[in-house]
Amino acid sequence: MIKKACSLCILAVFALSFSVKAEAYHPLITDDTGTQGKGNSQIEVQAEFSRDSSKQEGAATKSKSSSFSAIYSYGLTENLDIITLGFPYQLNRNYENGNLVEKSSGISDLSLEMKWRFYKKNGFSLAIKPFVTLPTGDDEKGLGSGRSTFGSYLIVTQELKHFDFHINLGYIRNENKLDEKNNLWHASAAAGAEVIKDIKLVANVGIEKNPDKLESTNPAFMLGGIVYSVSETMDITAGLKKSLNGPETDTSILFGIAWRF
């Protein structure tokens, strides 16, 4: 599965070989090393709609979830951002044989992040992004982990003449009340290119350690999306995320608006 994901990412890079300007952008899961710059801010409003289905002991189960969040980023220095995820609202619905059996909604866990780009030369740059989550969601309703978690990502960005390429490697200390694994990892890669003026295509693949103690297969995904730059200060984004194996959520549709000031 990892070999398949890497092959898809390489194909995406070659398919997106056009002129590009590099910057952090939704709907990618993989982050880049871009920062806001000293005194600059960005507000992102994001929505995600997911569907997953399976068959268990003869019963057809289906789950649907919707999440909405507002993300504020501020440049403390040219190379250091502070990022706050505010108002992360989530709605979950579970069905069995077509009948609604469970429904929950509310605020999920709040996260606080920082991103520091500590190296940049000839289009190659490195950054780290440590984070902590706060148990603001109700874990009994499936809206949070019940405990504070923490971790960090290493971010690698390479900007070339015709495209940009990004890799993320992360560790997550998954403290929780859900009887999940505590030590998780993340690996993903992404590419993007501005195919015509103000229109950028993006592609993303990734894999993470499965937190389920009864599962040995790690969920893997692929994602394709588009970024439309309405102006120098505003982007509208959309993406489609698909599973590469059983543990990953079948399908997710992502939308976002980013405003820089």
SULWO-V722606 format. One record per residue. N is the residue number from 1. RES is the residue in one letter. SS is DSSP state (@ for helix, = for strand, . for the rest). PHI is phi in whole degrees, 0 to 359 (none if undefined). Layout:
# SULWO-V722606
{{N & RES & SS & PHI} {N & RES & SS & PHI}}
This chain:
# SULWO-V722606
{{1 & M & . & none} {2 & I & @ & 297} {3 & K & @ & 298} {4 & K & @ & 297} {5 & A & @ & 296} {6 & C & @ & 296} {7 & S & @ & 296} {8 & L & @ & 297} {9 & C & @ & 292} {10 & I & @ & 297} {11 & L & @ & 297} {12 & A & @ & 296} {13 & V & @ & 300} {14 & F & @ & 291} {15 & A & @ & 290} {16 & L & . & 253} {17 & S & . & 278} {18 & F & . & 222} {19 & S & . & 296} {20 & V & . & 211} {21 & K & . & 244} {22 & A & . & 270} {23 & E & . & 194} {24 & A & . & 289} {25 & Y & . & 205} {26 & H & . & 284} {27 & P & . & 259} {28 & L & . & 297} {29 & I & . & 282} {30 & T & . & 286} {31 & D & . & 271} {32 & D & . & 245} {33 & T & . & 275} {34 & G & . & 298} {35 & T & . & 237} {36 & Q & . & 284} {37 & G & . & 93} {38 & K & . & 304} {39 & G & . & 81} {40 & N & . & 266} {41 & S & = & 231} {42 & Q & = & 216} {43 & I & = & 242} {44 & E & = & 242} {45 & V & = & 248} {46 & Q & = & 232} {47 & A & = & 224} {48 & E & = & 222} {49 & F & = & 236} {50 & S & = & 237} {51 & R & = & 225} {52 & D & = & 214} {53 & S & = & 217} {54 & S & = & 197} {55 & K & = & 239} {56 & Q & = & 229} {57 & E & . & 52} {58 & G & . & 84} {59 & A & = & 259} {60 & A & = & 272} {61 & T & = & 251} {62 & K & = & 216} {63 & S & = & 232} {64 & K & = & 231} {65 & S & = & 222} {66 & S & = & 229} {67 & S & = & 225} {68 & F & = & 224} {69 & S & = & 210} {70 & A & = & 239} {71 & I & = & 240} {72 & Y & = & 250} {73 & S & = & 237} {74 & Y & = & 225} {75 & G & = & 274} {76 & L & = & 289} {77 & T & = & 222} {78 & E & . & 297} {79 & N & . & 244} {80 & L & = & 225} {81 & D & = & 247} {82 & I & = & 248} {83 & I & = & 233} {84 & T & = & 238} {85 & L & = & 265} {86 & G & = & 252} {87 & F & = & 52} {88 & P & = & 279} {89 & Y & = & 261} {90 & Q & = & 223} {91 & L & = & 232} {92 & N & = & 240} {93 & R & = & 223} {94 & N & = & 242} {95 & Y & = & 237} {96 & E & = & 225} {97 & N & . & 52} {98 & G & . & 85} {99 & N & = & 256} {100 & L & = & 290} {101 & V & = & 248} {102 & E & = & 204} {103 & K & = & 215} {104 & S & = & 214} {105 & S & = & 204} {106 & G & = & 151} {107 & I & = & 288} {108 & S & . & 264} {109 & D & . & 290} {110 & L & = & 278} {111 & S & = & 238} {112 & L & = & 236} {113 & E & = & 225} {114 & M & = & 225} {115 & K & = & 232} {116 & W & = & 239} {117 & R & = & 272} {118 & F & = & 257} {119 & Y & = & 209} {120 & K & = & 204} {121 & K & = & 199} {122 & N & . & 53} {123 & G & . & 84} {124 & F & = & 257} {125 & S & = & 215} {126 & L & = & 231} {127 & A & = & 213} {128 & I & = & 238} {129 & K & = & 227} {130 & P & = & 283} {131 & F & = & 209} {132 & V & = & 217} {133 & T & = & 248} {134 & L & = & 249} {135 & P & . & 283} {136 & T & . & 275} {137 & G & . & 269} {138 & D & . & 280} {139 & D & @ & 292} {140 & E & @ & 289} {141 & K & @ & 260} {142 & G & . & 77} {143 & L & . & 255} {144 & G & . & 191} {145 & S & . & 268} {146 & G & . & 90} {147 & R & . & 217} {148 & S & . & 288} {149 & T & = & 244} {150 & F & = & 206} {151 & G & = & 172} {152 & S & = & 202} {153 & Y & = & 240} {154 & L & = & 264} {155 & I & = & 243} {156 & V & = & 240} {157 & T & = & 233} {158 & Q & = & 235} {159 & E & = & 256} {160 & L & . & 245} {161 & K & . & 297} {162 & H & . & 249} {163 & F & . & 197} {164 & D & = & 239} {165 & F & = & 223} {166 & H & = & 222} {167 & I & = & 230} {168 & N & = & 238} {169 & L & = & 233} {170 & G & = & 224} {171 & Y & = & 236} {172 & I & = & 234} {173 & R & = & 270} {174 & N & . & 270} {175 & E & . & 294} {176 & N & . & 198} {177 & K & . & 251} {178 & L & . & 256} {179 & D & . & 59} {180 & E & . & 259} {181 & K & . & 298} {182 & N & . & 271} {183 & N & = & 255} {184 & L & = & 239} {185 & W & = & 225} {186 & H & = & 221} {187 & A & = & 218} {188 & S & = & 206} {189 & A & = & 217} {190 & A & = & 214} {191 & A & = & 218} {192 & G & = & 207} {193 & A & = & 205} {194 & E & = & 273} {195 & V & = & 284} {196 & I & = & 220} {197 & K & . & 306} {198 & D & . & 72} {199 & I & = & 240} {200 & K & = & 242} {201 & L & = & 260} {202 & V & = & 226} {203 & A & = & 219} {204 & N & = & 207} {205 & V & = & 225} {206 & G & = & 191} {207 & I & = & 212} {208 & E & = & 224} {209 & K & . & 295} {210 & N & . & 287} {211 & P & . & 285} {212 & D & . & 288} {213 & K & . & 293} {214 & L & . & 266} {215 & E & . & 246} {216 & S & . & 257} {217 & T & . & 278} {218 & N & . & 269} {219 & P & . & 295} {220 & A & = & 229} {221 & F & = & 222} {222 & M & = & 227} {223 & L & = & 213} {224 & G & = & 231} {225 & G & = & 201} {226 & I & = & 220} {227 & V & = & 235} {228 & Y & = & 250} {229 & S & = & 274} {230 & V & = & 296} {231 & S & = & 207} {232 & E & . & 293} {233 & T & . & 247} {234 & M & = & 219} {235 & D & = & 236} {236 & I & = & 243} {237 & T & = & 230} {238 & A & = & 208} {239 & G & = & 204} {240 & L & = & 235} {241 & K & = & 249} {242 & K & = & 235} {243 & S & = & 281} {244 & L & . & 255} {245 & N & . & 202} {246 & G & . & 300} {247 & P & . & 294} {248 & E & . & 284} {249 & T & . & 304} {250 & D & . & 304} {251 & T & = & 215} {252 & S & = & 225} {253 & I & = & 249} {254 & L & = & 238} {255 & F & = & 227} {256 & G & = & 199} {257 & I & = & 226} {258 & A & = & 239} {259 & W & = & 233} {260 & R & = & 253} {261 & F & . & 206}}
